[in-house]
Amino acid sequence: MIPTGLSSVVAEDIAEVVRTPLPWKNLSSSTILVTGASGFLPAYMIETLVFLNRNFNLKTRILALARSAERVRERFAAYADRGEIEFLIQDVSDPLKFEGDLDFIVHAASQASPRYYSVDPTGTLSANVLGTWHLLSAAAKQRLRGFLFFSSGDVYGIPNSSRPVTETDYGYLDPTNIRSCYGESKRMGETMCVSWAHQFGVPAKIVRPFHTYGPGMRLDDGRIFADFVRDILGGGPLVLLSDGSARRCFCYLSDATAGFFAVLLEGTTGQAYNVANPDQEYSIAELADRLAVVFRDRDLKVERRQRADSVYVASPVPVTRPDISKIQALGWNPRVSIETGFLRTVRSYGDGEAVQTREIVSA
């Protein structure tokens, strides 16, 4: 059962997520709070929950917390008339206003785009530290069945070796660099999760996503996967604002979403899990060249330009190569190639997907 107006790509993706062999019934008759609800990572989790309610009668109450009423209602416009999602409008950095019983909390509210790090570093770290504090404090007063914190591969800093990083490997992260407002606050958020789990029994688990792309991305996000999708939709060229040598692993959103639920439902309390697709590792230049081939019918050229944007704070990490054996032990494996993933992403922006393309401004 697909809501009217929902992108066919999103609908197909959500159906694929639900085919993942997980104990979905553990969500039955529960109340689930998802923060950062209009963000494209948590939005897929919310749409998965709606799909489960409609098709498997799980009777899950879905609470979507977001700062902007306009953005979250626009993102979930396909469900607006059915009352399937309840909206909580507040800044996650403030004490939680909801006073009812909760069974699960998914804390995904965060300013993940590097465009924010120089213009709003305090807002960036507040969601990861103050927001996590308030949510964990609320969780400690409940008989919570699951708490999922969205961290990031940025917690690894600059790796000390060229081998794939496991969840216990950490590199250099300069706390006096403005870009560290993100990575350091994610590290602190993880430490808080472990602390509340140890002291108060909060069943907190952690996911560390790496370079996830897919439907619903803001095309002014500033990260390379969003830039390339914007370039493709605009008819090209594919613009490189660096030498293109940095290597990244690109994970399609439906794969990542299945991984998030795998950790929420079957992960170990107090543990962190890499969520990535190391089989889809490319340099930025290689990705541009590959996409030019994938979308050859659009006759896209690849151009290199100097970055004129002084707001964007680039990562100093030359290679991100995560080890995913820990989450694979839960039965999760990514399957979508960049060819399929980018084809689906581009198609999603033309077949009904509500897309946010407004300029990012300082808070």
HUVEN-V348471 format. One line per field, one symbol per residue. ss: DSSP state (@ for helix, = for strand, . for the rest). burial: I if it has 16 or more other ideal C-beta (glycine too) atoms within 10 Angstrom, else O. A space follows every 10 residues. Layout:
ss: ???
burial: ???
//
This chain:
ss: .......@@@ @@@@@@@@.. ...@@@@... =====....@ @@@@@@@@@@ @@@@@@.... ======..@@ @@@@@.@@@. .....====. .......... ...====... ....@@@@@. @@@@@@@@@@ @@@@@@@@@@ .....===== ..@@@@.=.. ....=..... .=.......@ @@@@@@@@@@ @@@@@@@@@@ ...======. .==....... ...@@@@@@@ @@@....=== ......===. ==@@@@@@@@ @@@@@@.... .====..@@@ ===@@@@@@@ @@@@.@@@.. .===...... ........=. .=..@@@@.. .......@@@ @@@@@@@@.. .......... ...
burial: OOIOOIIOII IOIIOOIIOI OIOIOOIOOI IIIIIIIIII IIIIIIIIII IIIOOOOIOI IIIIIIIOOO IIIOIIOIIO OOOIIOIIOO IIIOOIOOOO OIIIIIIIII IIIIIIIIII IOIIIIIIII IIIIIIOIIO OOOIIIIIII IIIIIIIOIO OOOIIOIOOO OOIOOOOOII IIIIIIIIII OIIIOIIOOO OIIIIIIIII IIIIIIIIIO IIIIIIIIII IIIOOIIIII IOOIOIIIII IIIIIIIIII IIIIIIIOII IIIIIIIIOI IIIIIOIIOO IIOIIOOOOI OIOOOOOOOO OIIOIOIOII IIIIOIIOOI OIOIOIIIOO IIIIIIOIIO OOIIIIOOOI OOO
//
